Amino acid sequence: MARSRKVTVSTDVHGHTAGWAQTEPAPPVAPDPRAAAFFDVDNTMMQGASIYWFARGLAARNYFTTTDLARFAWQQLRYRLLAREHTGDMSQAKEAALAFIEGWRVDDIEILAEEIFDELMAPRIWAGTRRLAQGHLDAGERVWLVSAAPVEIGRVIAARLKLTGAIGTVAEVVDGAYTGRLVGDLMHGPAKAEAITSLAAVEGLDLGRCSAYSDSANDLPMLSAVGRAVAVNPDAALLRQARQHGWEVRDFRTGRRAVKIAVPSTAAAGLVAGAVTAGMALQRRRRDNRAAAERRATR
């Protein structure tokens, strides 16, 4: 598939940074070029958290062990469920979110993301949500994913689904490799609303004619920033807000499937980010220890 390198980073007067990657040029003529739809990814477009499935794919490729993943994931889950999500928590999540890819090449991450999407993510795309996105495309509107996942992963998902592009967390890149640091904020909560506002200004969109879809009350700022908000597979808090505001509700879960994805997507993302970080650290240490042992053996 053709790869896009159009990644835009914009910083507003408050110092907030947003990044988006477009999968392909926008069509030259559209019935409503000022309208667009914004879709959250985790538990809205796909079952579960995209970063979790990415981590699962890495574990399957022996970048770290599944035992490491399970142990550290459990520690992170306990922390996330017992602690309230506040500024300190998100600061720690920001520090850990992308540290595990320090030194990795951007090209390699994109190739891995494509492979892992086909293997683990594609079967978990909600068919109902995908139809909603297609409806916007058929109406000549642009459709963007908005996710706390790295923007490169979001771009791959958007490209595979033939959407316009993705807004996501931006990792610092130097000479084609990740430094392990973030550029700006984790794409979470109010940052999503700020990002779509920045994108609207660049792309000439009228947010009053735009739609937003999410499963989580954490995305209330984004949902409130557009003319039409839709709660998809909503958590309890978002369902209450949707009823109060008269927002449309779409639920594609049934029975046990609803229970399986009940953990909030932000908790899952933080859980796996911590697990991956720890797992990759262990993997690097083991690799370094093996290399040192080999050097000693050759002396």
N, C-alpha and C positions, 0 to 999 in steps of 0.2 A: 504494500500500500504506500501511497505517497505520504511522506512525513512532512509535517509543518514545523517551521522554526519560528513562526510569528508569536513571540511571547512579549507581552507588554507589561511593564511595571510602572505604576503611577502612585505618587505620594501626594496626599492633600495637605492643606495648610496646617492641619493638626498633627502631621507626621505619620498618619495611617497609610500603610502600603498595601496595594492590591495587585495581583498578577493574574493575567488571563492568557490562555493559549487558544488560538483559533485553528480549527482543523482544516478548514478550506476557505477560500475567499467567499464572501457573501454574494448571493446572486445579484447580477446587475440591476434587475428589476424585481420588485416584490410588491404584492398587493397592499401590504401595510408595512412599509419599511421602518416605521417608528414603533412597532409593537414587537415584543419578544416574550419568551417564557423562561423562567429560571427554576431549575429543578435541583433540590437537594439530592444527594446520592444515597447515603447510608439509610437503609430501611424505607427510603422513598422510591428511588429508582431500582435499587437492588436489595435483596434480603441480606441483612447483616451489614458489617462495615467493610468498605473496600480495602482499607489498610490491613484488616484482619486477613482477608483472602490473599492479599499480596504477601503477607508474612507466611501464611500457610504454603504458598507457592515457593517461597524462599527456603522454607524448612524442607520441602520435598526435594529441593535441589542441593541439600546438605550445606546450606550457608550457615545453619545452626541446627541443633537437634530439636526434635519435637518435645523431648523431655525438658530441655532448657525453656522452650516456649511455654509449656504447661506450668512449670514451676514459677516462672517469673510472671506469667499471666495471672496466676492465682494470687500472688502477692499484690499485683496492681489492682486486681478486682476488689480485694478486701479494702485496699486503701480508698479506691474510688467510691465504693458503696457506703463506707463509714464516714467519709469526709464530705462536707458540703462543697459544691463547686463554687469557688470564689477566685479572686484575682491571684492569690498565691498559688492555688492549684493549677490555674491555666498558665501561670508563668513557668511552673515546673514542667508542665506538659510541653510548652513551647521549647524549653531547653532540651527535652528528650526526643521530641518528635522526629527529627531527621538526623540525629547524631550518628545513627548506625550506618549512614551511607557516606560518611566522610571518606574522601579519596576515590569514590566510585565515579565512573564515567557516565555522563548523562545518556549517551547512546546506549550503554549497557542496561541502564535502568529502563529505558523505553522498550528495548527488546524484551527484557524480562516481563515488563508490565503487559506487553502484547500477548506473550505466551500464557501468562497466568490469567489474563482476562478470558482467553479462549477456553482454558481448562476449568477454571473455578468460578469466575464471575458471570460469564454469559448464561449458564444454566440458572442463575439466581436473579436475573433481571425480572422484575415484576411485569408480566405481559400487559396488565391493565395500565400501569404507569407509562410503559413504552407506547401504548396506543394514545394516551393523552398527549405525549410529546409529538407523536406523528401527526396528530390533529392540528397542532400549531404549525408544523412544517407544511402541511397540506394547505393551510390558510395563508402561506407565504410569510410566516413569522419566523424569526430566528429563535433557536432554542439553545440555552446554555446550561451546563451543569455547574453547580456551586457546592464545593466540598472542602472540608478541612484537610483532605488528602493532598499530597504534593501535586502541583499543577500538571506535572508530566503524566501522572497516573490518570488524572481527570481528563487530560487531552486524549489519551489512549481510549478510555471508555467512551468519550464523545465521538471519536473517530469511528470506533467499532459500531456505534449505534447510529452513525450518520447524522449526528447533531452538529450544530454550528461551532461549538467550542466549549471550553471549561474555564471556570474561575477556581483557583485553589491556592494553597499555601505555597509560597515561593522560597526555594532553597537557594542559598548563595552558591554561585558557580564561578570558578576561576580556571581558565585554560581548559574548559570542557569537563571539569571534575567538580564534585560537590565538596565544599569546605566543612560541612557538618553544622553550619550556622544557618539561621533563617534570615530572610530579608523581610523586615516588617513583622506584622502580627500573624499568629495562627488564624486561618480563615474560619472563624467560629463566632457565633452570636452576632453582636453589632458589626463586626468586621465584614460579614456577608452583605449587610445593608449598605455599608460604605462602599464595598467593592462594586455592587451592581449600580450604585449611583454614579461612581466614577466611570464605569463601562457605558452607562447610558449617555453620559456627557460626551464621551469619545465617539460612540457609534450613532449618535443622533436619535436616541430612543426617548419616547415619552413614557415615563414610569406609570403614569395614570392609565396608559393603554396596555400595560404589561401584566403578566400573571406570574405568580410564584407558588411553588409546591413544596411542602415539607411534612415530615412526620413528627417534628419535635418542637416543643415550646421554646427551645433555645433559639429557634429561627423566627421568633415573633418580630424582631426588627426587620428582617427581610420581607416577611409576609405583609407587614404593615406599610412597607415602602412602595407597594405596587397597587394598581387599581383593582386587581382580582387575586384573592388569596384562596388557596385550596389546601385543606389538610388531607394528607395521604397516609393511610395506616397510622393515625395519630396516637401519640401517647396521651395519657389521661389529662395532663395539663393543657395540651394543645386542643384536645377535644372540647374542654370546657370553654376555652377562648373562642374556638370556632363557633360554638353554639351562641355565645354572647354576641359575637360580631355578625352572625348570620352567614359565615363563610361556608362554602361547599365542602363536604366531607366525602372522600372516597377511601374505602377500605378493601384491600385486595387480599387480606389475610383470612384464613379460616381455621378454626379450632386450634390444633396443636401448633400450626405454623405461626399463629399469632403469639403463642406463649414462647416459642423458640427465639423470637426476635424482640422480646420485651425489654432487654437491657438497653438503656439509652445509647444511641450511636456514639455520643461524645465519650461515654464511659468506655465503650468498646474500643474506640480509636485510641484513647489514652492508655488503656490496658495493653493493647498490642504494641503501641509505640514503645512503652516501657519494656515489654517482653522482647521485642526485636532488638532494642538497644542493648539490653543485657545479654541476649543470646549472641549477637554479633560480637560483643566484647569478649565473651567466652571463646567464640570461634577464632577470633584474631589471636587471643592469648595461646590457644592450643596450637595454632599454626606457627606462631613465633617460637613456642617451646619445641615443636618438632624441628624447625629450622635450626635452632640453637643446638639441639641434640645431634643433628646431622653434621653441623660444622665441627662439633667436638669429636665426632667419630672419624672425621677425615684428617684430623691433626696427627 
